[in-house]
Each structure stands twice: as structure tokens, then as C-alpha cells.
């Protein structure tokens, strides 16, 4: 059953508060959106703490970025969200945040593509590193364009992380997974070694993930 606009506004508030409390969106950083329908996207406002948002603070914009409704302006990074929705018709929610460990890898220029954790490989595959693009400019979206169709989580060079999925629960959960895996990778680097999964096992994990997603999407 399709959720109402009011329910989705409440979900954005809840997700934003959790990201803020987890330290993923300090101060007024980060942005979240959901696709309401083919003509409207609901997105968090610019300049507002994700821990203090109210349902009525959200902005409604068109797929081209025009302001349709709302007392506050949409996030300055809305073009990144619009790009993802354009390139991925299957995506209905986008989360951009700055989880500290994953962002440290983004700032170090190291992707999270190490095949060392079965659950992470099955859930997300690899998380590539996009080149730097100035926040709030078309350069930011352009830096992600070639990666968006093939991944559901991306490290943004010298910036943060963006994740997306079939709903907000999915996109938010992927953000948590990326940060958790970053901590695992950090631990292996401190330990001085990594035990990589063999290619045949990665293939099996990917096949299992495809079957799981197909089963979850059945009515």
C-alpha cells in the first residue's frame, strides 16, 4: 500500500533525527529525499539541523528541481538527488550524510571495495569512490553520474557518502552498513592484513542477494 505524503514527511523527520543522533549529520549537514510520484520529490530543507526538522519543513520539488511547495527552500544539494532519481527509476529514497569513519576513507581517497565481509558484500557489493565535486554545484552530481547506475552506495571524494534504495528504510540502512563496514576495514588495516573472499564465493553471494531481492519484491 502506498504511503501518504504525511507518512513520508514523518519518516524523513525520523530518519533525519536518527542520522543526527548517530553523528552522521552534524550541525546542518546532510540531506534526505523520497520520491512521492513521477512529478514530485519530497526533500529536506537547507540550513536546518536534521535533528530538529518538522514535517512541515520539507520542500516539494519537481524532477527538474523547481520549487513546488513548502515554506523552506530545498537542500542546496538537490541536483544530486535529482540525478539519482533520473538514472535509477527503481530508486525511491536518497540519503546523503557524513558518517565519520566512511567519510575518513572518502577523504583519504580509499574506496570501500574490499571483498572481506560476506554480509556486506551480499547487501551492498562494493562502494566506489567518486571524484570530488564542489557541494551545491553541478560538479557534485556530475562526479557521481557514471557510478549511480551500477551501485547503491558511493563514497564522495573529500565529502561524505550517498546511499539510495527502494524506500527510506532501505536507503537509511545502507548508510548504516557503509559506516559499519568502514569500521571493519579500519580494523583490518590496523591489524595489518585482510583475508579476502574468493571470486567464486562473491559470485554465490551476489546470486543469493538477487534471489532475496526478487523474493522481497513479490506481493
Secondary structure as the mmCIF struct_conf table of DSSP 4:
data_model
#
loop_
_struct_conf.conf_type_id
_struct_conf.id
_struct_conf.beg_label_comp_id
_struct_conf.beg_label_asym_id
_struct_conf.beg_label_seq_id
_struct_conf.end_label_comp_id
_struct_conf.end_label_asym_id
_struct_conf.end_label_seq_id
HELX_LH_PP_P HELX_LH_PP_P1 UNK A 2 UNK A 4
HELX_RH_AL_P HELX_RH_AL_P1 UNK A 5 UNK A 21
TURN_TY1_P TURN_TY1_P1 UNK A 22 UNK A 23
BEND BEND1 UNK A 24 UNK A 25
TURN_TY1_P TURN_TY1_P2 UNK A 27 UNK A 28
STRN STRN1 UNK A 31 UNK A 37
TURN_TY1_P TURN_TY1_P3 UNK A 38 UNK A 39
STRN STRN2 UNK A 40 UNK A 43
HELX_LH_PP_P HELX_LH_PP_P2 UNK A 44 UNK A 44
STRN STRN3 UNK A 45 UNK A 45
TURN_TY1_P TURN_TY1_P4 UNK A 46 UNK A 47
TURN_TY1_P TURN_TY1_P5 UNK A 50 UNK A 51
BEND BEND2 UNK A 52 UNK A 52
HELX_RH_3T_P HELX_RH_3T_P1 UNK A 55 UNK A 57
STRN STRN4 UNK A 59 UNK A 61
TURN_TY1_P TURN_TY1_P6 UNK A 63 UNK A 64
STRN STRN5 UNK A 67 UNK A 69
BEND BEND3 UNK A 71 UNK A 72
HELX_LH_PP_P HELX_LH_PP_P3 UNK A 73 UNK A 73
STRN STRN6 UNK A 74 UNK A 74
HELX_LH_PP_P HELX_LH_PP_P4 UNK A 75 UNK A 75
TURN_TY1_P TURN_TY1_P7 UNK A 76 UNK A 77
HELX_RH_AL_P HELX_RH_AL_P2 UNK A 78 UNK A 87
TURN_TY1_P TURN_TY1_P8 UNK A 89 UNK A 90
STRN STRN7 UNK A 93 UNK A 97
HELX_RH_AL_P HELX_RH_AL_P3 UNK A 100 UNK A 108
TURN_TY1_P TURN_TY1_P9 UNK A 109 UNK A 109
STRN STRN8 UNK A 112 UNK A 112
HELX_RH_AL_P HELX_RH_AL_P4 UNK A 118 UNK A 124
STRN STRN9 UNK A 127 UNK A 127
STRN STRN10 UNK A 128 UNK A 130
HELX_LH_PP_P HELX_LH_PP_P5 UNK A 131 UNK A 132
TURN_TY1_P TURN_TY1_P10 UNK A 135 UNK A 136
BEND BEND4 UNK A 137 UNK A 137
HELX_RH_AL_P HELX_RH_AL_P5 UNK A 138 UNK A 148
TURN_TY1_P TURN_TY1_P11 UNK A 149 UNK A 150
BEND BEND5 UNK A 152 UNK A 152
STRN STRN11 UNK A 153 UNK A 156
TURN_TY1_P TURN_TY1_P12 UNK A 157 UNK A 159
STRN STRN12 UNK A 160 UNK A 165
BEND BEND6 UNK A 166 UNK A 167
HELX_RH_AL_P HELX_RH_AL_P6 UNK A 168 UNK A 191
TURN_TY1_P TURN_TY1_P13 UNK A 192 UNK A 192
HELX_LH_PP_P HELX_LH_PP_P6 UNK A 196 UNK A 198
HELX_RH_AL_P HELX_RH_AL_P7 UNK A 199 UNK A 216
TURN_TY1_P TURN_TY1_P14 UNK A 217 UNK A 217
#
